[in-house]
Amino acid sequence: MRPVGLVAFGICFFCLGYFVSSENKGRSNTRVVKTHQPDAQSQAPHLSASTPPVTVTPPVPTAPVPTAPVPTAPVPVHSYPAAPTTNLSAPGIAPYLVTPGEHETLVDAQCKKYVSHVLLDNWLKQERTLCDYTLQFDGKDWPVVAKAYAHPDLEYKPEVFVYENVIKTSLADTKFLTDCDKREYHGDPSQVMIVNETVYESGRFDNSNPFEAHHAYVNAYYTVRMFGVDPKELRIVLYDSQTVGGFDHEVWSVFAAAGRPGYPEYLVALKEKRPVLFRKMIRGQSSGTSLLVTNSGLHTPLHGRGSDHHCKSSLIHEFADWMKRQLLGEIYAQDILKPRVPKTDLKIVWSSRRPFLRSDGQHAVPTRMLMDEDKFLDTMRSSLPQTEITSIDFAQMKLLDVVRLMDNTDVVFGMHGAGLMWIVYLRRHSAVLEFFGADRGRNNRHYHNIASLADLHYDELSISRMACVSTCATTAVAKLQGLVAKVRSVEEPH
């Protein structure tokens, strides 16, 4: 069952490990072939976890500590420190709040309530105060506030919590999350650590799968956008048992404007059960779902991953554009709103699924893998003049390279699978051709709906065997030719 509530604080040992790339564990439907001599060259590279020291404001008098007993074991924590004014390859940090109205003209009237800034405006109106009092301490007033925001129109009623001046005494201290326990502090004020940065807490559903992982990224984007958080003052803290690395590490690093994960001083203090005051903390919604696949209910345009919709989303465009600005820099930012121009030579990318070596040393074959892939691609190339068709295994690429590739690609085609999630970074009016087969049929509408949100042309093809020759190849050529014609003419998707 997919998680639908807030991510709970678990009782387990602390671990800060390295992530094994999605190529090794991200494909759930695989056929495994055991081997006693794994190929070391095929192992996914690990990322360095070195990090500069984190500066924390000197302790000052603060709010109270709880009197209730606290669990002794901390939950796993990964933290991404906020800091430098530059990140990765970008020349600077672009704001979350893009130009007002920049993308809103894309959204149809019936969809605005669910996929545009209207969604966030309505979300903020659902404010529910859990706690609001003033703590008088050491001659100062500390306003302690806890608020919840549950959206009534989205699947599972996702809820976001915002806390100001809350104090925690351990990683597992969760009482203040749901109840207003007016805490008193009678200890030495110098023992209280103050964290002035905005902390965004989230748990991940599956950070090895680009599709599932993007729920957390999209949720984080429009949550910090909704509350107007300055990226330079943001710190990402991930409370879950999943390890850090690969594309997931790179995406969270973009959010936090820092290059490496770390374990800052305040988490050490909590691990040792010393009080820490958080000036502002945001606890994000569940990462098991997002705007990418949500169901807004009967008589509304969004019906989940099993049903088509045709809504273009300004929020999804903003998310993708912000990521591109961060990764690709000013060259992209200057070109972002230019309309697509008719072009003759198109770049087409095939999303390849090939045998791979898992982290446990076993060779695995994806269930949805085209067995005659090379021959099939030769047929496509010979039938589509003035196009450049490249086979890409996204699991072997860095995030920066994937986003740059998508920004310069006109058509993506491939078997249904997590690799198609990267189409969210295509430019408007690009195109997607999705192949269904094996254990995934046409009832899986994930990528059709993502293509719609991203304003892309879409077509599909079902194959009876994991091979595409003869009639199948002819049909595939015809569908690709149709999409190529639409892209070349700058036709609006319908």
Secondary structure, 3 states (H helix, E strand, C coil): CCCCCCCCCCCCCCCCCECCCHHHHCCCCEEEECCCCCCHHHCCCCCCCCCCCCCCCCCCCCCCECCCCCCCCCCCEEEECCCCCCECCECCCCCCCCCCCCCHHHCCCCCHHHHCHHHHHHHHCCEEEEEEEEEEECCEEEEEEEEEEECCCCCCCCEEEEEEEEEECCCCCCHHHHCCCCCECCCCHHHCEEEEEEEEEECCCCCCCHHHHHHHHHHHHHHHHHCCCCHHHEEEEEECCCCECHHHHHHHHHHHCCCCCECCHHHHHHHCCCCEEEEEEEECCCCCCCCCCCECCCCCCCECCCCCCCCCCHHHHHHHHHHHHHHHCHHHHHHCCCCCCCCCCEEEEEECCCCEECCCCCEEEECCCCCCHHHHHHHHHHHCCCEEEEEECHHHCCHHHHHHHHHCCCEEEEECCHHHHHHHHCCCCCEEEEEEECCECCCCCHHHHHHHHCCCEEEEEECCCCCCCCHHHHHHHHHHHHHHHHHHCCCCCC
